[in-house]
Amino acid sequence: MATNGKLQVEGLEQEIVGAKGGDEVNVVYGKHNIQDRKSIWKDLKGTMNGVNWPSVLMGDFNSIMSIEDRIQGNLVQDVEVRDFKNIVGEVGLIEIRTIGRYYTWTNNTVHSRIDRILVNVEWIQKWPQMEGIIMQHEFSDHCPLMITMAEDIVQGELKKLNTQEYMSVGGKIKETKNKLIQLQQDMQSPENDSAVKDEETKTKMELAK
């Protein structure tokens, strides 16, 4: 349940640090012990099943999802992966695409991917252009996480906007040029008066804008 800006799940700290228009950004810190996390996943399942608004969970889950998520340490056991992977699938969470580092935690010997950015379907539907950034760690053994709008999407939208604007302006220029040609042709006829010349001057000014 959500109370006072926090999503209360026993043993799992999830605080809403930003919300706009019903969106939730939850900071996660999971327990270190596998057995302790079992109750956490159960509570998380009950909580997320009632969420039907855009929601993102990001932070230190202290869990890996595949054998590729840890190197230079103990061999990955199925028990380490199974519970977390199952709960993510059951509640419909999706890990968004990330750029930057792959491993998010290290003690300078072991490297693990235990920090993640997970979102629900509602988030994907509202923000399909979002991606995550795993930054370099400096003051912690964990890498900071950030969500942002994908650069290629931004560039694509700007290109689309510029193309539409160019087409609109281009059409107006062509129309004005055709009008000027017609006026100049009319001026060749002796029956046309000074009003046509005035219109020509006005059209030239529009074309110069």
C-alpha positions as CSV (number, residue, x, y, z in Angstrom):
1,M,0.0,0.0,0.0
2,A,1.2,3.6,-0.6
3,T,1.2,5.8,2.4
4,N,2.8,9.2,2.9
5,G,4.8,9.0,-0.3
6,K,6.2,5.5,0.5
7,L,5.4,2.1,-0.8
8,Q,5.5,0.0,2.3
9,V,7.0,-3.5,1.7
10,E,8.4,-5.3,4.8
11,G,12.2,-5.6,4.6
12,L,12.4,-3.6,1.4
13,E,12.9,0.1,1.5
14,Q,11.0,1.8,-1.4
15,E,10.7,5.5,-1.2
16,I,9.0,7.6,-3.8
17,V,11.5,10.3,-4.7
18,G,9.6,11.8,-7.6
19,A,6.1,11.8,-8.8
20,K,4.3,13.7,-11.5
21,G,0.9,13.1,-13.0
22,G,0.5,9.9,-11.0
23,D,3.9,8.5,-12.0
24,E,6.0,6.9,-9.2
25,V,9.8,6.6,-8.9
26,N,10.7,4.2,-6.1
27,V,14.2,3.8,-4.7
28,V,14.9,0.2,-3.7
29,Y,17.3,-1.3,-1.2
30,G,17.1,-5.1,-0.8
31,K,18.4,-7.3,2.0
32,H,21.7,-9.2,1.7
33,N,20.5,-12.6,2.8
34,I,18.7,-14.9,0.4
35,Q,16.2,-16.1,3.0
36,D,15.4,-12.6,4.1
37,R,14.6,-11.6,0.5
38,K,12.0,-14.4,0.2
39,S,9.5,-12.5,2.3
40,I,10.4,-9.3,0.5
41,W,9.5,-10.8,-2.9
42,K,6.2,-12.1,-1.5
43,D,5.3,-8.7,-0.1
44,L,6.4,-7.0,-3.3
45,K,4.2,-9.3,-5.3
46,G,1.1,-8.3,-3.2
47,T,1.9,-4.7,-3.5
48,M,2.7,-4.4,-7.2
49,N,-0.4,-6.4,-8.2
50,G,-2.5,-3.5,-7.1
51,V,-0.5,-0.9,-9.0
52,N,-2.1,0.2,-12.3
53,W,-0.3,3.5,-12.8
54,P,3.2,4.1,-14.2
55,S,5.8,3.0,-11.7
56,V,9.5,2.5,-11.8
57,L,11.6,0.6,-9.2
58,M,15.3,1.4,-9.3
59,G,18.2,0.8,-7.0
60,D,20.1,-2.0,-5.2
61,F,18.0,-5.2,-5.3
62,N,21.0,-7.2,-4.0
63,S,20.0,-10.0,-6.4
64,I,21.2,-11.2,-9.8
65,M,19.0,-12.6,-12.6
66,S,21.5,-14.7,-14.6
67,I,24.9,-16.2,-14.5
68,E,26.3,-13.3,-16.6
69,D,25.5,-11.0,-13.7
70,R,28.5,-11.9,-11.6
71,I,32.2,-12.5,-12.5
72,Q,35.3,-13.3,-10.5
73,G,33.2,-14.5,-7.5
74,N,31.5,-17.7,-6.4
75,L,29.7,-19.7,-9.0
76,V,26.1,-18.4,-9.5
77,Q,23.6,-20.8,-7.9
78,D,20.1,-21.3,-9.2
79,V,18.7,-20.4,-5.8
80,E,20.2,-16.9,-6.1
81,V,18.5,-16.3,-9.5
82,R,15.2,-18.1,-9.3
83,D,13.2,-16.2,-6.7
84,F,14.0,-12.7,-8.0
85,K,13.6,-13.7,-11.6
86,N,10.2,-15.3,-10.9
87,I,8.8,-12.4,-9.0
88,V,9.8,-9.9,-11.7
89,G,8.0,-12.0,-14.3
90,E,4.9,-12.6,-12.1
91,V,4.3,-8.9,-11.3
92,G,5.0,-7.9,-14.9
93,L,8.1,-5.8,-14.3
94,I,10.4,-5.1,-17.2
95,E,14.1,-4.1,-17.1
96,I,14.6,-1.1,-19.4
97,R,17.5,-0.8,-21.8
98,T,20.6,0.7,-20.2
99,I,23.8,2.3,-21.5
100,G,27.1,2.7,-19.7
101,R,28.6,0.1,-17.4
102,Y,27.1,-3.4,-17.2
103,Y,28.2,-4.4,-13.7
104,T,26.9,-2.1,-11.1
105,W,28.8,-3.2,-8.0
106,T,32.4,-4.2,-7.3
107,N,34.8,-4.7,-4.4
108,N,37.6,-4.4,-6.9
109,T,37.6,-8.2,-7.2
110,V,34.1,-9.4,-7.8
111,H,31.8,-7.6,-10.2
112,S,28.0,-7.9,-10.0
113,R,24.9,-6.5,-11.6
114,I,22.6,-6.1,-8.6
115,D,21.3,-2.6,-9.3
116,R,18.5,-2.3,-11.8
117,I,15.8,-0.2,-13.2
118,L,12.5,-2.1,-13.5
119,V,9.3,-0.6,-14.8
120,N,5.7,-1.9,-15.2
121,V,3.7,-2.0,-18.4
122,E,2.0,1.3,-17.7
123,W,5.4,3.0,-17.5
124,I,6.4,1.6,-20.9
125,Q,3.2,2.7,-22.5
126,K,3.6,6.2,-21.2
127,W,7.3,6.6,-21.6
128,P,8.4,4.1,-24.3
129,Q,11.4,6.4,-25.1
130,M,13.0,6.2,-21.7
131,E,16.3,4.4,-21.1
132,G,18.6,3.9,-18.2
133,I,22.2,5.1,-17.6
134,I,24.6,3.2,-15.4
135,M,27.2,5.8,-14.4
136,Q,30.8,5.4,-13.1
137,H,31.0,4.9,-9.3
138,E,33.1,7.4,-7.3
139,F,32.1,7.5,-3.6
140,S,30.4,4.2,-3.4
141,D,31.0,0.6,-4.5
142,H,27.7,0.9,-6.4
143,C,27.2,2.7,-9.7
144,P,24.6,5.5,-9.7
145,L,21.5,4.9,-11.8
146,M,19.7,7.4,-13.9
147,I,16.7,7.4,-16.2
148,T,16.6,9.7,-19.2
149,M,15.1,10.0,-22.7
150,A,16.9,8.0,-25.3
151,E,19.1,10.3,-27.5
152,D,18.1,8.7,-30.7
153,I,14.4,9.2,-29.9
154,V,15.0,12.8,-29.1
155,Q,16.9,13.3,-32.3
156,G,14.3,11.5,-34.2
157,E,11.5,13.6,-32.8
158,L,13.5,16.8,-33.5
159,K,14.2,15.7,-37.0
160,K,10.5,14.9,-37.5
161,L,9.5,18.3,-36.2
162,N,12.1,20.1,-38.3
163,T,10.9,18.2,-41.4
164,Q,7.3,19.1,-40.8
165,E,8.3,22.7,-40.3
166,Y,10.4,22.7,-43.4
167,M,7.6,21.3,-45.5
168,S,5.2,23.8,-44.2
169,V,7.5,26.8,-44.9
170,G,8.5,25.3,-48.2
171,G,4.9,25.1,-49.3
172,K,4.3,28.7,-48.4
173,I,7.4,29.9,-50.3
174,K,6.3,28.0,-53.4
175,E,2.8,29.5,-53.2
176,T,4.2,33.0,-52.8
177,K,6.6,32.6,-55.7
178,N,3.7,31.4,-58.0
179,K,1.7,34.4,-56.9
180,L,4.6,36.8,-57.7
181,I,5.0,35.2,-61.2
182,Q,1.3,35.7,-61.9
183,L,1.4,39.4,-60.8
184,Q,4.4,40.1,-62.9
185,Q,2.6,38.6,-65.9
186,D,-0.5,40.7,-65.2
187,M,1.7,43.8,-65.1
188,Q,2.7,43.2,-68.7
189,S,-0.9,44.0,-69.7
190,P,-1.5,47.8,-70.3
191,E,-5.0,47.5,-68.7
192,N,-3.6,46.7,-65.2
193,D,-3.2,49.7,-62.9
194,S,-0.9,50.6,-60.0
195,A,-2.8,48.3,-57.7
196,V,-1.1,45.3,-59.3
197,K,2.3,47.0,-58.8
198,D,1.4,47.5,-55.1
199,E,0.5,43.9,-54.8
200,E,3.7,42.8,-56.4
201,T,5.7,44.9,-53.9
202,K,3.8,43.3,-51.0
203,T,4.4,39.8,-52.4
204,K,8.1,40.4,-52.7
205,M,8.2,41.5,-49.1
206,E,6.5,38.3,-48.0
207,L,8.9,36.2,-50.0
208,A,11.9,38.0,-48.4
209,K,10.7,37.1,-44.8
